[in-house]
Amino acid sequence: QVQLVESGGGLVQAGGSLRLSCAASGRTFSSYTMGWFRQAPGREREFVAAISWTSGRTYYADSVKGRFTISRDNAKNTVYLQMNSLKPEDTAVYYCAAALRGPPAIATMYNYWGHGTQVTVSS
């Protein structure tokens, strides 16, 4: 059974940092692209960042470029999202997802999803 379990969310002041983790299990993800998406109340789910598990190539939304960093630990089967210089507009539920193929920024290309972790940034 495939599982993606996010952790690391919480409440932080603007300008602060958080690191999200996504622990993957249930299959081999070496051929997958791992992505982070977020969804704020009343808004559509949006792409944040992605990383190719094989090559390590990374992709970022313009809104987080230079502030967020996605990385992976192959030995732990875990993907991370380091979020620095957080802004109130970063407040959302953050989801981890895995895609076997397709453009990394397209949510419908992802095959597996976690349940999400809440990130709240206060001003």
C-alpha positions as CSV (number, residue, x, y, z in Angstrom):
1,Q,0.0,0.0,0.0
2,V,1.5,3.3,-1.1
3,Q,1.7,5.9,1.6
4,L,2.9,9.5,1.5
5,V,3.0,11.0,5.0
6,E,3.7,14.7,5.5
7,S,5.0,16.3,8.7
8,G,6.6,19.5,9.9
9,G,3.8,22.0,9.4
10,G,2.8,24.5,12.1
11,L,2.4,28.1,13.0
12,V,5.2,30.5,12.3
13,Q,5.7,34.2,12.2
14,A,6.3,36.0,8.9
15,G,10.0,35.8,8.0
16,G,10.4,32.5,9.8
17,S,11.2,29.0,8.5
18,L,9.7,25.6,8.5
19,R,10.9,22.3,7.0
20,L,8.3,19.9,5.7
21,S,9.0,16.2,5.3
22,C,7.3,13.6,3.2
23,A,8.0,10.0,4.0
24,A,7.2,7.6,1.1
25,S,6.5,3.9,1.5
26,G,4.8,1.0,-0.2
27,R,6.7,1.0,-3.5
28,T,9.9,2.0,-5.2
29,F,9.8,5.7,-6.0
30,S,13.1,5.8,-7.9
31,S,11.4,6.6,-11.2
32,Y,9.0,9.1,-9.8
33,T,8.9,12.9,-9.6
34,M,8.0,14.0,-6.1
35,G,6.1,17.2,-5.8
36,W,4.8,19.6,-3.2
37,F,1.5,21.4,-3.8
38,R,-0.5,23.7,-1.5
39,Q,-4.1,24.7,-1.1
40,A,-5.4,27.8,0.7
41,P,-9.1,28.1,1.8
42,G,-11.2,29.1,-1.2
43,R,-8.4,28.6,-3.7
44,E,-7.3,25.9,-6.1
45,R,-4.5,23.6,-5.3
46,E,-1.3,25.1,-6.7
47,F,2.2,23.7,-7.5
48,V,5.0,24.7,-5.2
49,A,8.0,22.5,-6.1
50,A,9.1,19.2,-7.5
51,I,12.2,17.0,-7.7
52,S,13.1,14.1,-9.9
53,W,14.0,11.2,-7.6
54,T,16.4,9.8,-10.2
55,S,18.3,12.9,-11.4
56,G,17.6,15.4,-8.6
57,R,16.4,18.0,-11.0
58,T,14.3,20.6,-9.3
59,Y,11.4,22.7,-10.3
60,Y,9.8,25.7,-8.5
61,A,6.8,28.0,-8.7
62,D,7.8,31.6,-9.3
63,S,6.2,32.6,-6.0
64,V,8.6,30.5,-3.9
65,K,11.8,30.6,-6.0
66,G,14.7,31.7,-3.9
67,R,12.8,31.1,-0.6
68,F,11.9,27.3,-0.7
69,T,14.3,24.4,-1.4
70,I,13.2,20.9,-2.2
71,S,15.5,18.0,-1.6
72,R,15.4,14.2,-1.1
73,D,17.1,11.6,1.0
74,N,17.2,8.4,-1.0
75,A,18.2,6.2,1.9
76,K,15.3,7.4,4.0
77,N,12.8,7.5,1.1
78,T,12.0,11.1,2.2
79,V,11.5,14.3,0.4
80,Y,11.9,17.7,2.2
81,L,10.7,21.2,1.6
82,Q,12.7,23.8,3.4
83,M,10.7,27.0,3.5
84,N,12.5,30.3,4.5
85,S,11.3,33.9,4.6
86,L,7.8,32.7,5.0
87,K,4.9,35.1,4.2
88,P,1.3,35.2,5.3
89,E,0.3,34.3,1.7
90,D,2.2,31.0,2.1
91,T,-0.5,29.9,4.5
92,A,-2.1,26.7,3.2
93,V,-2.4,23.0,3.5
94,Y,0.8,21.5,1.9
95,Y,0.5,18.2,0.1
96,C,3.2,15.8,-1.0
97,A,2.6,13.8,-4.2
98,A,4.3,11.3,-6.5
99,A,4.1,11.3,-10.3
100,L,5.4,8.6,-12.7
101,R,5.4,10.9,-15.7
102,G,4.2,14.2,-17.0
103,P,4.9,17.9,-16.4
104,P,5.9,18.3,-12.7
105,A,3.6,21.4,-12.2
106,I,0.4,19.7,-13.2
107,A,-1.5,18.2,-10.3
108,T,-3.5,15.8,-12.4
109,M,-0.3,14.0,-13.5
110,Y,0.3,12.8,-9.9
111,N,-0.6,9.3,-9.0
112,Y,-0.3,9.4,-5.2
113,W,-1.1,12.0,-2.6
114,G,-0.5,12.5,1.1
115,H,-3.2,13.9,3.4
116,G,-1.5,17.2,3.9
117,T,0.0,19.3,6.7
118,Q,-1.1,22.7,7.7
119,V,1.2,25.7,7.5
120,T,0.1,29.0,9.0
121,V,2.2,32.1,8.7
122,S,1.1,35.0,11.0
123,S,1.8,38.6,10.1
